[in-house]
Amino acid sequence: MADVALHPNRVPATKATRRRNGLHNALRRKSTVAFLMTLPLILLVAAFVIYPALYSLHLATLNKSMTKFIGLGNFEFLFKRDTFWLVVKQSCIFAISAVIFKALIGFIVAHFVHNVPANKQRRWRGMLLVPWVIPPAMSTLAWLWLFDPSYSAFNYTLSFFGIGPIPWTGDANWARFSVILVNVWYGAPFFMIMYLAALKSVPEQLYEAAAIDGANWWQRIWYVTLPMMRNIIAITTLFSLIVTFANFDIVRILTAGGPLDHTHIFATWAFRVGIEGSDIPLGASVSLFMVPILAVAAIFILRDISKRGNEA
Amino acid sequence: MSRKKLSRREFVAATALSSAALVTAPYIRGAYAAGTLSIGFWDHWVPGANKASTELVNEWAAKEKVEVTIDYIPSQGNKNLLTIAAEAQAKSGHDILQMPTWWPHAHAELLEPVNDIMDQLVKQNGKVNGTVNYLGQANGKWLGVPASVGSQIKGPCSRIDLMKKHAGIDVQEMYPAGSPPKDENWTLDTFLKAAEACHKAGVPFGIGLGETSDNVDTAGAIFQSYGAELVDAKGNLTVKTDAVRQSLEFYKKLIAFLPPDVSAWDDASNNKWLVSGKGAMIMNPPSAWAVAKRDAPQIAEQCWTHGFPAGPKGRFAPYLPFFWNIWAFSKNKAAAKSLLVHLSQPASVEKMVVASGGYDLPAYENLTKLKVWEEEGPPKGTLFSYPDPYHRQTLSIAASPAPPKVAQQIYAQATLTKMCLRFAQGEAMEKTLAWAEGECEGFMRS
């Protein structure tokens, strides 16, 4: 017996009905619902990230008066400028050293907090997160006061010990030290909280097994903690590297790139050239130069993570 | 139901009657019959100064039946520069936007020419100074109307007591209030000797060598006093000249008498230096004195603003004008021009200058002797010489007379102060010049 019901009087489904059913089916699919729910975010990202990125790519291909397409002419010009290479060097010094110190301090402090009794941990976590939750433009203004060329509070304090005055923002090396110090102060709590979360997820049994095997403190960190935290360390480092490379406010407020351009990084120099110097295409080219550097770092770090994921 | 038909005769009569009524009826002008106008003004430092601008605009708007909106845009954090860049990119925004120094030239192609009203204003208020001509015009086209609001001279503001005591200079006698200055001996040599004496006495001059405007402006005036240009008016490189070498030699001597941290100074540092009572002189408009009047009145009572020292090629003072500009994409250019004429009337200018406590400087020759500068104090007459009432100085801007788009780069990158610092820190003269030449070559790109 055929299991198809015959409806001799039924009119064949029209095109419109078929379309309506198709839409109905599409709406019932999980992927469609997921897409619709993420659509607002996708639109926001498109409007505020993708469009500006493409627009800056377009700007970077124009001449100074923005009337002519010059291809890679702006990059060619930049490659011949000494100041540009100084900025590249400084951006690398700034970002790499700041990320290393942030990671190191974050790791050490996370261990301290991890070992604090559970009932007191929340208080410590809150206090240690303070630098990270204050808007950096505001906290850097406080640092500016501490480093002020003429009325530095640090120098005032140091003078009681017969030290100084130290030209915190007036000497190239001290100025570099100062901007890195403020960046480390601001960013270390982020590493601390990420590492603390990772530490809490390391199974206690591994430490017990290591202790039975006679592992000392250092061996426990090297053979248990670090391998278990590798992915989070890699992701945090990548994220911080991107943010630190793109930093603007700390350097802009503290030194504005001086003295003698010795603290300029990509974003501050791009602002100087593009906005203050009214050369928007060159400014866009300077800021875009971060992309290949960060892309290379991202590829290496993410490849390493996915390799480990596959091994697991 | 019957419908009444309109006959041809009745239709003609009705039309004629309505037309006659429309023609003879009195014209009733709506509240905003002349449209709308949006304005972006610079947000003044001086409390209450914006109020004078608002009142003048409202007064004009009521008379002309225009609906106006005013945004006061601060220069802190370069918000005004960002607004200019954003509106230029979007080709949309305010009808009138106030722009500082170099920005009208940077956006010359996007600005409405205002030659028609400038001719009229120059006839009425007198000639404008050379810097306004240089920054306000491109190929004979006036790019904006010089705004008194925000325009300033960054001349010396000296401590009367300290200069008399340590350098033996009576600045009040040299620049008396109400009569012409006796400034023949006020030269760069005298200035250097005074700097040395004050340094020895522990109250050095507070002249910055950082990368911000105040620092660059002083260097610009001193370079021009020696006739030093990095790029000439035709766009030729003129870095390796004796005039530039002399300027660097002068600065090297001067830096030895300045506070050790001047390389890190920004635009606030010199103000703080004066208010703290640590220094005998700074180069600034009267804002520093105004702050001292509020925070350290005993110091303000000893302040005297006066002219720049003269160099071998003349007496130059840094002048930074603002302009009121009309975007070419403005939808109400006629109203915008009418408002700018209103704001440039002598009475309007005086009102704005008074509201700013004498900080604002009109660019027109006939408007440099307003009563406010005679009367401001203490000490009375402290601002008398601020607007250069006897035209003893050439008002100039650093990096001029290079073509403005090149000069803007020299100015923004602080090439002059960087050269001074490099040389003073021990770099060989020719190496410093070669570095500056390389920089300027880069600034020439079009």
Contacts between the chains, C-beta under 8 A, distances in Angstrom:
chain1	res1	chain2	res2	distance
A	63	B	445	7.8
A	63	B	446	6.6
A	64	B	405	7.7
A	64	B	445	5.7
A	64	B	446	5.7
A	65	B	109	7.6
A	65	B	446	6.4
A	77	B	442	7.4
A	77	B	445	6.3
A	80	B	442	7.9
A	81	B	442	5.7
A	82	B	435	7.9
A	82	B	438	6.9
A	83	B	439	7.5
A	149	B	259	8.0
A	149	B	261	3.6
A	149	B	262	7.8
A	149	B	264	4.2
A	149	B	265	6.3
A	149	B	269	6.4
A	150	B	259	6.6
A	150	B	261	6.0
A	150	B	269	6.7
A	150	B	272	6.7
A	150	B	273	6.7
A	150	B	276	7.6
A	150	B	278	7.5
A	151	B	272	7.2
A	151	B	276	7.5
A	165	B	260	7.9
A	165	B	261	7.9
A	167	B	260	7.2
A	167	B	261	5.8
A	167	B	263	7.9
A	167	B	264	6.8
A	168	B	264	7.9
A	169	B	264	4.2
A	170	B	260	7.5
A	170	B	261	4.5
A	170	B	262	7.8
A	170	B	263	4.9
A	170	B	264	3.7
A	171	B	263	8.0
A	175	B	264	7.4
A	255	B	264	7.2
A	256	B	210	7.5
A	256	B	211	6.0
A	256	B	212	6.9
A	256	B	266	6.7
A	257	B	211	6.7
A	258	B	210	5.6
A	258	B	211	4.9
A	258	B	263	7.0
A	258	B	264	6.5
A	259	B	210	7.3
A	259	B	263	4.3
A	259	B	264	6.0
A	259	B	421	6.9
A	260	B	263	7.5
A	260	B	418	5.6
A	260	B	421	6.0
A	260	B	422	6.8
A	261	B	418	7.4
A	271	B	78	8.0
A	272	B	412	6.4
A	272	B	413	7.0
A	273	B	412	7.9
A	274	B	85	7.8
A	275	B	78	6.3
A	275	B	81	5.3
A	275	B	82	6.3
A	275	B	85	5.7
A	276	B	78	6.9
A	276	B	81	6.7
A	276	B	412	4.3
A	277	B	408	6.2
A	277	B	409	5.1
A	277	B	412	4.1
A	277	B	413	6.8
A	278	B	85	7.8
A	278	B	102	6.8
A	278	B	103	7.0
A	278	B	106	3.6
A	278	B	107	7.8
A	278	B	405	7.5
A	278	B	408	5.9
A	278	B	412	7.9
A	279	B	409	7.2
A	280	B	85	6.7
A	280	B	89	7.5
A	282	B	445	8.0
